[in-house]
Amino acid sequence: MAGGETVLCSARATVMIYDDTNKKWVTSGSGPNTYSHVQLLHRPAAGAFRVVARKMQPDQQVVMNCALARGLRYNQATASFHQWRDARQVWGLSFCTREDAAAFATAMQGALATLQGDKPLPKRDEDVSSVSVVPFWFSAPLPQSWVH
């Protein structure tokens, strides 16, 4: 984590990228298919947010470093699989637990609302459950094993 950044939320998930050529989801990074430590980071001085994920293995390979931009749409495809598109690709997170997924979604929705100028970023002890997200539908099919 770079200096001046605050961790808004941490979760464990498998980081996926949608392979548009083959029309399927693939695991991000190389090596063994392990969970990643995913963090939503905020840099207050720049008003910027990013999602960073490192594989939970000895080399801690970075498998995601995605800046959040104004207008980004975050989709909770299922209770434990969430996705969004940036300028280069479609990202997916298959969370270990529904609780991790719900906490991460709440933090993402707060960050996106802040970027839109709709709401200041809540303090850690404030309730962020009232933040709404703009739904969107992405046509990539989910692997059946992720549909709970």
Secondary structure, 3 states (H helix, E strand, C coil): CCCCCEEEEEEEEEEEEEECCCCEEEECCCCCCCCEEEEEEEECCCCEEEEEEEECCCCCCEEEEEECCCCCCEEECCCCEEEEECCCCEEEEEECCHHHHHHHHHHHHHHHHHHHCCCCCCCCCCCCCCCCCCCCCCCCCCCHHHCC
